[in-house]
């Protein structure tokens, strides 16, 4: 599994959240198999979202899609979002001291 994180600032969280939720079914059709939304404690307009995918290719395709950019713009995302991809790190079997 690959997790994509997106952090961006939004003009109005309620407007952004409504657009995000409306995009849910379409997002699933684009390969998203899990997601979550977080707001910074001191600034509710500072939003971090994660999306899970089965493969890196699906994650990168989603991130590069014109449709995602269109939805983000319409939702009031300000500036360029920071996007990064991660995978889970497996335990090495070492014990903690």
N, C-alpha and C positions, 0 to 999 in steps of 0.2 A: 504494500500500500504506500502511496505517496500523498503527503499532506502539503497543500499550498496555503501559505499565509498571505493575507493582504492587509496592509495598514494604510488608512487614508483618513482625511478630514472631510466632514460633510457639512453642508450649509445648515441643514435641519435634520436631526436624527429621525423624527417621526416620519417625515417625507421619505427619507432614505429607507427606513425600515419597511414602509409600505411597498416601495418599489422592489426591495430585496425579497420580501415575502411573495409578491406577485410573480417573481421570476423563478420561483421554486421548481415548478414542474418542468419548465424549460431547462433549468440548470441540471436537473436530474437526467434529462435527455441528452445533455452534453457530457455526461460521465460522472457527475458528482454523486458520490455514494454516502456522504456524511458532511455535516457542516455545523458551524457554531459562530455566534456573534458576540463580541465583547466590546465594552466601552471603557475608556480610561476613567478612573475614579474622579479625577479632578477636571476632566473635560469630556462631557458626553458626546461632543462632536468628533472626538478622536476615536475611531472605530477600527478594531482588528477582527478580521473574519478568517476562518479556516474552511477549506474544502478538501475532502478526501477523494482520492481516485484510485483505481486499480493499477494504473500504470503512469509512468512519468510522461509518456507521449500524450495521454489523455489530459493530464494536468496542464502541460505546456500548450496544447491546442486550445483548451478552454481559456487560459490566460491571454492568449494572443487573438482570441476571436473578436471580430468586429461587433458582434452582437453584445458581448459583455461590455465592451467600451461604450456602446450606445446606451445600454441600461444604466451604467454607472454615471454617465453624463446626465441623463434624464433624472437620476435620483439625487443629483446635487453634490456629487463628489468634487471636492476642490483639489486642484493640482494633480500631479502624477502620483499614483499609489506606489507604495513599496511592496514588491511581491517577491517571495522566496519559497523554495521548495525543500522539503525535508523527508527523510524516511526514518523509521524507528531504528534505534541502535540496540542491537542485541547484547545481552549480558555476556561478559567474558568468563564468568565462572569464578572470578576472584572474590574473596571475602573482604568485607570492610574491616578495618582495624578498630 
